[in-house]
Amino acid sequence: MVRTTCAILLALFLWSCAATLPYAADYPLTGEHFHSNDGVLTGTIPKGWFYSTDDSVDASLAAWLIKQDFSAVLLIRELSLDRETSREVEREGMTFLATTSAGLHLDAAGESSIQPQEFELHQVRFCGYEVPGHAGRIRVVVFTVRGRYYECEARPVKGRWTDDELKRMFSAQQSLLSSLIF
């Protein structure tokens, strides 16, 4: 009886600690692929979005996807970390990388804290957080590939967004992340 109870409690504990996906990765994709400007990432474009290859794209962006009605963007950018911060990310993990990334976004949002959430897609670790923005919440997801650090930002850029619309955009971001090939 004691063994059974211990086994059940252990199973419940492990289940509660398991990282779950914060948003569904079921947003439909087009089948069209994009390649990041740095050549490291390849992904599939979500339906209703397009990949901008415009020469005026900020050089710091690895990829820039725009919603067809120009109301939102999905940005992927490489994070440039100094050697000490890189070592700290290696020691502390994805939550530390998310906190470091958030330092860039929190000043603009006027927030002082985030709630990072780690998750895994196809055996790749990610960590996301949300901050307020002008048209609705902004979601940023950080990850590492081949010793490089990236963030993928989902941002509404015009209009006021409902929670359901934001969840749909974050689902598009999640599907994009799920499609990435390194």
Z-matrix of the N, CA and C atoms (Angstrom, degrees):
N
C 1 1.444
C 2 1.532 1 111.18
N 3 1.341 2 116.83 1 -45.27
C 4 1.459 3 121.48 2 -179.95
C 5 1.530 4 110.03 3 -64.07
N 6 1.335 5 116.70 4 -41.36
C 7 1.470 6 120.14 5 179.34
C 8 1.517 7 110.74 6 -62.92
N 9 1.306 8 116.92 7 -42.28
C 10 1.467 9 121.15 8 179.67
C 11 1.521 10 110.23 9 -63.02
N 12 1.307 11 116.73 10 -45.47
C 13 1.463 12 121.02 11 179.30
C 14 1.522 13 110.85 12 -62.52
N 15 1.331 14 116.89 13 -43.66
C 16 1.472 15 120.56 14 177.84
C 17 1.524 16 110.81 15 -62.91
N 18 1.315 17 116.98 16 -42.36
C 19 1.463 18 120.85 17 179.62
C 20 1.522 19 110.91 18 -62.78
N 21 1.334 20 116.86 19 -41.95
C 22 1.465 21 120.65 20 179.03
C 23 1.523 22 110.42 21 -65.71
N 24 1.319 23 117.70 22 -44.69
C 25 1.466 24 120.83 23 178.95
C 26 1.522 25 111.74 24 -62.77
N 27 1.321 26 117.19 25 -41.35
C 28 1.465 27 121.01 26 177.85
C 29 1.524 28 110.51 27 -63.23
N 30 1.322 29 117.02 28 -44.39
C 31 1.470 30 121.18 29 179.23
C 32 1.522 31 110.88 30 -61.89
N 33 1.333 32 117.15 31 -42.90
C 34 1.465 33 120.31 32 177.90
C 35 1.517 34 111.68 33 -63.96
N 36 1.326 35 116.83 34 -40.92
C 37 1.460 36 120.72 35 178.26
C 38 1.524 37 110.93 36 -62.01
N 39 1.318 38 117.41 37 -48.50
C 40 1.467 39 121.32 38 -179.41
C 41 1.520 40 110.43 39 -63.56
N 42 1.327 41 117.02 40 -40.06
C 43 1.453 42 120.36 41 179.40
C 44 1.525 43 110.48 42 -63.80
N 45 1.332 44 117.56 43 -40.84
C 46 1.463 45 120.71 44 -178.82
C 47 1.518 46 112.05 45 -68.73
N 48 1.342 47 118.29 46 -24.27
C 49 1.458 48 121.76 47 -179.23
C 50 1.529 49 111.94 48 -88.13
N 51 1.310 50 117.09 49 -11.75
C 52 1.461 51 120.12 50 -177.32
C 53 1.526 52 109.60 51 -65.36
N 54 1.329 53 115.79 52 137.26
C 55 1.459 54 120.78 53 179.50
C 56 1.517 55 109.28 54 -76.71
N 57 1.307 56 116.77 55 121.87
C 58 1.450 57 120.85 56 177.43
C 59 1.518 58 108.47 57 -103.34
N 60 1.323 59 115.08 58 156.24
C 61 1.454 60 119.59 59 178.64
C 62 1.526 61 109.30 60 -70.87
N 63 1.318 62 117.18 61 127.45
C 64 1.461 63 119.75 62 -178.48
C 65 1.531 64 112.68 63 -69.73
N 66 1.322 65 117.88 64 -28.43
C 67 1.455 66 123.34 65 177.88
C 68 1.520 67 108.00 66 -138.10
N 69 1.303 68 115.51 67 149.41
C 70 1.465 69 120.16 68 -179.09
C 71 1.529 70 110.11 69 -66.63
N 72 1.316 71 115.27 70 143.83
C 73 1.471 72 121.10 71 176.23
C 74 1.527 73 109.03 72 -101.26
N 75 1.338 74 115.14 73 45.06
C 76 1.461 75 119.74 74 -175.40
C 77 1.528 76 113.31 75 -112.50
N 78 1.313 77 117.37 76 13.09
C 79 1.459 78 121.23 77 177.02
C 80 1.526 79 107.74 78 -67.40
N 81 1.335 80 119.10 79 133.88
C 82 1.472 81 120.11 80 -177.08
C 83 1.535 82 112.65 81 -66.24
N 84 1.312 83 115.38 82 141.22
C 85 1.463 84 122.56 83 178.66
C 86 1.531 85 109.46 84 -108.52
N 87 1.329 86 116.80 85 156.21
C 88 1.467 87 121.23 86 -174.19
C 89 1.519 88 114.03 87 -81.58
N 90 1.295 89 118.48 88 -26.91
C 91 1.462 90 121.15 89 -170.45
C 92 1.523 91 111.10 90 95.25
N 93 1.340 92 116.92 91 -11.79
C 94 1.462 93 121.13 92 175.73
C 95 1.523 94 108.45 93 -85.32
N 96 1.312 95 115.86 94 140.34
C 97 1.465 96 120.42 95 -177.32
C 98 1.522 97 111.58 96 -109.26
N 99 1.304 98 115.09 97 155.26
C 100 1.460 99 121.43 98 172.53
C 101 1.522 100 107.92 99 -125.94
N 102 1.306 101 115.96 100 157.43
C 103 1.463 102 123.04 101 176.08
C 104 1.520 103 107.12 102 -122.35
N 105 1.309 104 115.86 103 131.42
C 106 1.461 105 119.48 104 -178.76
C 107 1.525 106 110.22 105 -63.42
N 108 1.305 107 115.10 106 154.93
C 109 1.466 108 120.61 107 -179.19
C 110 1.518 109 112.71 108 -61.52
N 111 1.344 110 116.91 109 -26.63
C 112 1.465 111 120.04 110 179.24
C 113 1.529 112 112.16 111 -88.52
N 114 1.347 113 117.22 112 -3.04
C 115 1.451 114 121.80 113 176.25
C 116 1.523 115 115.01 114 78.06
N 117 1.315 116 118.70 115 5.06
C 118 1.460 117 121.89 116 -175.67
C 119 1.533 118 112.01 117 -89.18
N 120 1.326 119 117.72 118 -34.43
C 121 1.460 120 122.46 119 -173.09
C 122 1.524 121 111.92 120 -113.52
N 123 1.319 122 115.76 121 143.27
C 124 1.453 123 123.09 122 169.91
C 125 1.518 124 106.31 123 -130.35
N 126 1.321 125 116.92 124 136.26
C 127 1.461 126 120.06 125 -179.20
C 128 1.511 127 110.94 126 -145.69
N 129 1.318 128 115.44 127 173.59
C 130 1.464 129 122.45 128 179.49
C 131 1.521 130 108.88 129 -105.57
N 132 1.312 131 116.14 130 136.74
C 133 1.463 132 122.70 131 -175.62
C 134 1.530 133 109.97 132 -79.19
N 135 1.340 134 117.74 133 129.34
C 136 1.474 135 120.29 134 176.35
C 137 1.538 136 110.99 135 -65.43
N 138 1.343 137 116.61 136 150.47
C 139 1.470 138 121.19 137 176.62
C 140 1.520 139 109.15 138 -62.31
N 141 1.336 140 115.44 139 138.49
C 142 1.455 141 120.18 140 -179.54
C 143 1.518 142 113.42 141 84.74
N 144 1.324 143 116.89 142 7.42
C 145 1.460 144 123.01 143 179.58
C 146 1.524 145 108.34 144 -126.85
N 147 1.338 146 116.84 145 161.19
C 148 1.459 147 120.78 146 172.36
C 149 1.523 148 109.30 147 -139.35
N 150 1.323 149 114.30 148 157.56
C 151 1.465 150 121.51 149 -178.96
C 152 1.517 151 108.10 150 -95.31
N 153 1.314 152 117.09 151 125.38
C 154 1.454 153 121.09 152 -179.51
C 155 1.523 154 110.16 153 -86.59
N 156 1.323 155 113.90 154 124.56
C 157 1.463 156 120.14 155 175.69
C 158 1.526 157 110.09 156 -111.31
N 159 1.316 158 115.67 157 15.33
C 160 1.455 159 122.65 158 -178.96
C 161 1.527 160 110.75 159 -57.05
N 162 1.319 161 116.17 160 137.55
C 163 1.463 162 120.83 161 178.64
C 164 1.527 163 112.56 162 -64.73
N 165 1.328 164 116.83 163 -18.02
C 166 1.460 165 119.61 164 -178.53
C 167 1.533 166 112.45 165 -84.60
N 168 1.343 167 117.38 166 1.18
C 169 1.470 168 120.57 167 179.00
C 170 1.526 169 108.92 168 -62.26
N 171 1.310 170 115.35 169 135.11
C 172 1.461 171 122.07 170 178.53
C 173 1.527 172 109.60 171 -52.57
N 174 1.311 173 116.84 172 129.53
C 175 1.463 174 121.81 173 -177.50
C 176 1.518 175 113.20 174 -62.47
N 177 1.331 176 117.39 175 -20.57
C 178 1.462 177 119.82 176 -179.90
C 179 1.532 178 112.18 177 -76.99
N 180 1.319 179 117.39 178 -11.34
C 181 1.461 180 120.75 179 -178.78
C 182 1.524 181 110.89 180 -88.12
N 183 1.316 182 115.95 181 132.01
C 184 1.469 183 120.88 182 173.85
C 185 1.520 184 109.63 183 -81.32
N 186 1.338 185 117.57 184 -31.87
C 187 1.467 186 122.27 185 178.25
C 188 1.519 187 109.32 186 -155.65
N 189 1.330 188 115.00 187 147.87
C 190 1.455 189 121.64 188 -179.33
C 191 1.511 190 107.70 189 -139.38
N 192 1.339 191 117.14 190 110.58
C 193 1.455 192 122.67 191 177.26
C 194 1.516 193 108.11 192 -110.58
N 195 1.332 194 115.72 193 139.52
C 196 1.459 195 121.83 194 -174.37
C 197 1.523 196 108.76 195 -123.93
N 198 1.318 197 116.89 196 135.81
C 199 1.461 198 121.11 197 175.52
C 200 1.528 199 107.08 198 -66.74
N 201 1.324 200 116.73 199 141.75
C 202 1.468 201 120.17 200 -173.06
C 203 1.522 202 113.84 201 -58.67
N 204 1.338 203 117.80 202 -27.15
C 205 1.469 204 119.34 203 177.09
C 206 1.533 205 111.94 204 -90.43
N 207 1.330 206 116.63 205 9.47
C 208 1.462 207 124.36 206 177.66
C 209 1.530 208 113.58 207 61.61
N 210 1.333 209 116.74 208 25.51
C 211 1.464 210 120.49 209 -178.14
C 212 1.525 211 113.43 210 -94.56
N 213 1.344 212 117.48 211 -9.89
C 214 1.470 213 119.74 212 -176.71
C 215 1.519 214 109.95 213 -156.06
N 216 1.329 215 115.32 214 160.19
C 217 1.466 216 121.05 215 176.63
C 218 1.528 217 109.85 216 -135.11
N 219 1.319 218 114.22 217 151.67
C 220 1.456 219 123.17 218 168.86
C 221 1.517 220 105.65 219 -118.11
N 222 1.316 221 116.58 220 117.04
C 223 1.461 222 122.21 221 -176.53
C 224 1.520 223 109.45 222 -114.33
N 225 1.312 224 116.70 223 137.80
C 226 1.463 225 120.64 224 171.16
C 227 1.521 226 106.16 225 -121.31
N 228 1.319 227 115.10 226 124.87
C 229 1.462 228 119.42 227 179.24
C 230 1.518 229 109.56 228 -134.71
N 231 1.328 230 114.48 229 147.66
C 232 1.458 231 119.53 230 174.82
C 233 1.518 232 108.45 231 -81.07
N 234 1.320 233 115.37 232 137.37
C 235 1.462 234 120.96 233 175.63
C 236 1.520 235 108.72 234 -92.53
N 237 1.299 236 116.88 235 127.43
C 238 1.464 237 121.51 236 178.03
C 239 1.519 238 108.42 237 -93.39
N 240 1.325 239 115.49 238 109.14
C 241 1.461 240 120.77 239 -178.91
C 242 1.516 241 109.75 240 -109.24
N 243 1.326 242 115.46 241 144.09
C 244 1.458 243 118.37 242 174.33
C 245 1.530 244 108.74 243 -73.36
N 246 1.296 245 116.17 244 169.48
C 247 1.468 246 121.65 245 -175.06
C 248 1.526 247 112.25 246 -58.91
N 249 1.323 248 117.04 247 -43.95
C 250 1.471 249 120.53 248 -178.49
C 251 1.531 250 111.28 249 -64.88
N 252 1.329 251 117.34 250 -42.30
C 253 1.464 252 120.30 251 178.77
C 254 1.529 253 110.42 252 -65.50
N 255 1.321 254 117.16 253 -39.24
C 256 1.468 255 120.97 254 176.48
C 257 1.521 256 111.15 255 -59.94
N 258 1.316 257 116.39 256 -43.74
C 259 1.473 258 120.14 257 177.63
C 260 1.532 259 110.80 258 -61.97
N 261 1.322 260 115.75 259 -40.82
C 262 1.462 261 120.02 260 179.46
C 263 1.534 262 110.86 261 -64.66
N 264 1.320 263 118.06 262 -39.28
C 265 1.469 264 121.26 263 176.30
C 266 1.524 265 109.64 264 -62.27
N 267 1.337 266 116.93 265 -41.69
C 268 1.464 267 120.53 266 178.30
C 269 1.529 268 111.20 267 -61.70
N 270 1.328 269 116.78 268 -38.20
C 271 1.475 270 120.98 269 -179.40
C 272 1.531 271 111.81 270 -76.99
N 273 1.329 272 116.04 271 -45.28
C 274 1.472 273 120.86 272 -170.46
C 275 1.523 274 114.19 273 -93.06
N 276 1.331 275 117.67 274 -26.11
C 277 1.462 276 119.86 275 176.59
C 278 1.523 277 114.89 276 98.38
N 279 1.333 278 113.70 277 -167.27
C 280 1.462 279 121.91 278 -171.88
C 281 1.531 280 113.18 279 -66.76
N 282 1.310 281 117.76 280 -31.59
C 283 1.465 282 119.18 281 179.11
C 284 1.527 283 110.35 282 -63.94
N 285 1.323 284 117.11 283 -38.42
C 286 1.468 285 120.15 284 176.77
C 287 1.530 286 110.07 285 -64.94
N 288 1.343 287 117.07 286 -40.58
C 289 1.473 288 120.44 287 177.57
C 290 1.527 289 110.13 288 -62.25
N 291 1.335 290 117.51 289 -41.90
C 292 1.468 291 120.74 290 177.89
C 293 1.527 292 110.99 291 -62.53
N 294 1.311 293 117.14 292 -41.85
C 295 1.462 294 121.03 293 179.02
C 296 1.527 295 110.81 294 -64.46
N 297 1.328 296 116.32 295 -39.55
C 298 1.466 297 120.96 296 177.01
C 299 1.527 298 110.35 297 -63.96
N 300 1.327 299 116.50 298 -46.83
C 301 1.462 300 121.71 299 177.82
C 302 1.526 301 110.69 300 -60.08
N 303 1.325 302 115.85 301 -42.13
C 304 1.465 303 120.42 302 -177.23
C 305 1.523 304 111.70 303 -61.05
N 306 1.323 305 117.25 304 -28.73
C 307 1.453 306 120.53 305 177.66
C 308 1.519 307 112.04 306 -57.39
N 309 1.327 308 116.78 307 -29.68
C 310 1.464 309 121.34 308 177.94
C 311 1.526 310 111.91 309 -76.34
N 312 1.332 311 116.53 310 -28.61
C 313 1.462 312 120.92 311 -174.66
C 314 1.525 313 113.33 312 -98.69
N 315 1.324 314 117.01 313 -26.46
C 316 1.457 315 119.63 314 -174.54
C 317 1.516 316 112.57 315 -71.34
N 318 1.321 317 118.32 316 -36.41
C 319 1.462 318 120.09 317 179.27
C 320 1.520 319 110.26 318 -58.45
N 321 1.335 320 116.14 319 -44.46
C 322 1.459 321 120.34 320 -179.10
C 323 1.523 322 111.15 321 -68.29
N 324 1.345 323 117.32 322 -33.30
C 325 1.461 324 121.08 323 -177.58
C 326 1.520 325 112.86 324 -85.81
N 327 1.335 326 117.32 325 -13.79
C 328 1.454 327 120.34 326 -178.92
C 329 1.521 328 112.78 327 74.17
N 330 1.304 329 117.20 328 16.28
C 331 1.468 330 121.62 329 179.49
C 332 1.522 331 109.07 330 -94.75
N 333 1.323 332 115.75 331 161.22
C 334 1.457 333 118.95 332 -179.63
C 335 1.521 334 112.84 333 -118.45
N 336 1.333 335 117.92 334 -8.67
C 337 1.457 336 118.74 335 -179.75
C 338 1.515 337 111.01 336 -150.75
N 339 1.323 338 114.82 337 160.48
C 340 1.466 339 122.13 338 178.02
C 341 1.523 340 107.79 339 -132.05
N 342 1.311 341 115.61 340 167.26
C 343 1.455 342 121.66 341 174.36
C 344 1.528 343 107.65 342 -122.92
N 345 1.338 344 117.65 343 85.08
C 346 1.467 345 119.73 344 -178.18
C 347 1.517 346 111.37 345 -66.06
N 348 1.330 347 115.15 346 144.26
C 349 1.456 348 121.04 347 179.16
C 350 1.524 349 108.53 348 -130.58
N 351 1.331 350 115.57 349 115.96
C 352 1.461 351 120.75 350 178.54
C 353 1.522 352 110.08 351 -82.71
N 354 1.338 353 115.49 352 147.11
C 355 1.451 354 122.04 353 174.74
C 356 1.515 355 108.71 354 -155.33
N 357 1.317 356 115.83 355 170.97
C 358 1.460 357 121.02 356 -177.32
C 359 1.525 358 109.44 357 -130.99
N 360 1.325 359 115.88 358 137.59
C 361 1.464 360 123.53 359 173.92
C 362 1.519 361 107.56 360 -130.45
N 363 1.304 362 117.65 361 122.89
C 364 1.470 363 122.05 362 178.12
C 365 1.525 364 112.09 363 49.61
N 366 1.302 365 115.99 364 45.03
C 367 1.465 366 124.49 365 176.98
C 368 1.524 367 113.86 366 65.47
N 369 1.317 368 116.75 367 23.14
C 370 1.466 369 122.11 368 174.64
C 371 1.528 370 106.97 369 -115.58
N 372 1.337 371 116.06 370 132.10
C 373 1.455 372 121.64 371 -179.77
C 374 1.533 373 110.38 372 -84.90
N 375 1.322 374 115.06 373 136.13
C 376 1.456 375 123.40 374 177.03
C 377 1.522 376 107.72 375 -130.96
N 378 1.327 377 115.88 376 161.90
C 379 1.458 378 120.74 377 173.35
C 380 1.528 379 107.21 378 -146.49
N 381 1.324 380 116.28 379 125.23
C 382 1.456 381 120.78 380 -177.39
C 383 1.517 382 112.18 381 -118.24
N 384 1.323 383 115.04 382 159.49
C 385 1.457 384 122.39 383 175.15
C 386 1.515 385 107.80 384 -152.79
N 387 1.316 386 115.94 385 162.96
C 388 1.466 387 121.28 386 179.95
C 389 1.517 388 109.83 387 -126.68
N 390 1.332 389 114.58 388 144.95
C 391 1.460 390 121.90 389 175.23
C 392 1.528 391 107.94 390 -135.49
N 393 1.317 392 117.46 391 155.41
C 394 1.467 393 119.04 392 178.69
C 395 1.529 394 111.10 393 -70.56
N 396 1.325 395 115.01 394 149.45
C 397 1.461 396 121.77 395 175.86
C 398 1.515 397 109.27 396 -134.08
N 399 1.321 398 117.22 397 -178.52
C 400 1.467 399 121.24 398 -176.45
C 401 1.529 400 112.25 399 -68.70
N 402 1.333 401 117.98 400 -39.85
C 403 1.463 402 121.21 401 -176.91
C 404 1.524 403 112.36 402 -101.95
N 405 1.301 404 117.82 403 -1.22
C 406 1.466 405 122.16 404 -177.92
C 407 1.516 406 109.14 405 150.37
N 408 1.319 407 116.56 406 -178.96
C 409 1.462 408 120.43 407 -179.43
C 410 1.529 409 111.63 408 -62.57
N 411 1.320 410 114.60 409 148.03
C 412 1.467 411 123.00 410 174.31
C 413 1.516 412 106.33 411 -110.53
N 414 1.319 413 116.48 412 134.23
C 415 1.473 414 120.01 413 177.65
C 416 1.520 415 108.29 414 -114.16
N 417 1.325 416 115.38 415 131.01
C 418 1.456 417 122.02 416 178.67
C 419 1.523 418 107.77 417 -121.59
N 420 1.331 419 116.04 418 132.69
C 421 1.457 420 122.23 419 178.27
C 422 1.523 421 107.70 420 -122.98
N 423 1.327 422 116.83 421 127.49
C 424 1.461 423 121.59 422 179.92
C 425 1.529 424 109.83 423 -105.47
N 426 1.332 425 114.88 424 151.71
C 427 1.461 426 121.14 425 177.48
C 428 1.518 427 108.59 426 -160.33
N 429 1.309 428 116.01 427 168.21
C 430 1.458 429 120.80 428 -179.99
C 431 1.525 430 109.65 429 -127.01
N 432 1.327 431 115.14 430 140.75
C 433 1.461 432 122.56 431 179.89
C 434 1.523 433 108.21 432 -140.37
N 435 1.331 434 116.19 433 124.68
C 436 1.467 435 121.68 434 175.75
C 437 1.527 436 112.75 435 49.72
N 438 1.307 437 116.63 436 42.37
C 439 1.457 438 120.98 437 178.14
C 440 1.522 439 114.31 438 77.51
N 441 1.334 440 117.31 439 5.86
C 442 1.465 441 121.77 440 177.00
C 443 1.522 442 108.46 441 -108.04
N 444 1.319 443 115.96 442 151.25
C 445 1.457 444 121.89 443 -178.25
C 446 1.526 445 108.94 444 -112.24
N 447 1.331 446 115.63 445 134.23
C 448 1.464 447 121.27 446 -177.24
C 449 1.519 448 110.56 447 -130.35
N 450 1.335 449 114.85 448 157.55
C 451 1.447 450 120.89 449 167.30
C 452 1.522 451 107.81 450 -131.85
N 453 1.325 452 115.33 451 143.12
C 454 1.464 453 122.93 452 176.14
C 455 1.522 454 106.27 453 -116.12
N 456 1.313 455 115.56 454 118.94
C 457 1.458 456 121.47 455 -175.50
C 458 1.529 457 110.41 456 -109.85
N 459 1.321 458 116.81 457 129.60
C 460 1.467 459 123.02 458 172.98
C 461 1.518 460 106.77 459 -107.56
N 462 1.345 461 115.39 460 118.99
C 463 1.465 462 119.51 461 -171.61
C 464 1.527 463 110.87 462 -137.78
N 465 1.339 464 117.25 463 122.92
C 466 1.467 465 118.41 464 169.34
C 467 1.527 466 108.23 465 -73.10
N 468 1.328 467 117.17 466 141.76
C 469 1.466 468 119.10 467 -177.35
C 470 1.520 469 113.70 468 -119.49
N 471 1.322 470 117.17 469 -12.28
C 472 1.468 471 117.54 470 175.05
C 473 1.521 472 109.92 471 -150.50
N 474 1.319 473 114.66 472 152.41
C 475 1.458 474 120.76 473 -179.07
C 476 1.520 475 111.44 474 80.52
N 477 1.299 476 115.78 475 173.88
C 478 1.467 477 122.99 476 173.79
C 479 1.521 478 106.91 477 -102.56
N 480 1.312 479 116.61 478 132.00
C 481 1.458 480 122.10 479 -175.44
C 482 1.512 481 111.00 480 -105.44
N 483 1.330 482 116.36 481 134.78
C 484 1.456 483 121.10 482 174.64
C 485 1.531 484 108.67 483 -78.41
N 486 1.320 485 116.72 484 166.27
C 487 1.463 486 120.39 485 176.73
C 488 1.524 487 111.22 486 -59.22
N 489 1.341 488 117.59 487 -40.04
C 490 1.471 489 120.41 488 179.39
C 491 1.527 490 111.53 489 -64.40
N 492 1.326 491 117.51 490 -39.75
C 493 1.467 492 120.60 491 177.85
C 494 1.524 493 111.05 492 -66.18
N 495 1.330 494 116.61 493 -40.08
C 496 1.463 495 120.23 494 177.57
C 497 1.526 496 110.68 495 -64.64
N 498 1.323 497 117.66 496 -43.19
C 499 1.463 498 120.77 497 177.92
C 500 1.517 499 110.83 498 -60.26
N 501 1.328 500 117.42 499 -38.53
C 502 1.473 501 121.38 500 178.56
C 503 1.537 502 109.96 501 -65.70
N 504 1.339 503 117.32 502 -42.66
C 505 1.465 504 120.12 503 177.99
C 506 1.527 505 110.00 504 -65.21
N 507 1.332 506 117.57 505 -42.02
C 508 1.459 507 120.39 506 179.06
C 509 1.530 508 111.02 507 -66.47
N 510 1.313 509 117.08 508 -30.36
C 511 1.473 510 120.89 509 174.76
C 512 1.524 511 110.01 510 -68.34
N 513 1.344 512 117.59 511 -38.64
C 514 1.470 513 120.90 512 175.32
C 515 1.527 514 109.55 513 -61.64
N 516 1.330 515 116.62 514 -41.82
C 517 1.465 516 121.07 515 177.29
C 518 1.524 517 110.31 516 -62.12
N 519 1.329 518 116.67 517 -43.90
C 520 1.460 519 120.97 518 -179.06
C 521 1.528 520 110.75 519 -63.32
N 522 1.336 521 117.55 520 -40.89
C 523 1.465 522 121.30 521 178.25
C 524 1.523 523 110.78 522 -66.15
N 525 1.343 524 116.25 523 -40.28
C 526 1.460 525 120.08 524 175.85
C 527 1.526 526 110.58 525 -59.60
N 528 1.330 527 117.06 526 -47.94
C 529 1.462 528 120.91 527 178.99
C 530 1.528 529 111.32 528 -60.16
N 531 1.321 530 116.07 529 -39.31
C 532 1.454 531 121.47 530 179.86
C 533 1.527 532 111.86 531 -65.65
N 534 1.327 533 116.35 532 -26.17
C 535 1.479 534 120.91 533 -177.61
C 536 1.523 535 113.16 534 -86.92
N 537 1.337 536 117.78 535 -10.91
C 538 1.462 537 120.45 536 -173.72
C 539 1.527 538 111.92 537 -63.51
N 540 1.312 539 114.20 538 137.59
C 541 1.473 540 122.92 539 174.13
C 542 1.517 541 106.33 540 -119.44
N 543 1.331 542 115.80 541 134.07
C 544 1.464 543 120.00 542 -176.60
C 545 1.510 544 110.23 543 -109.50
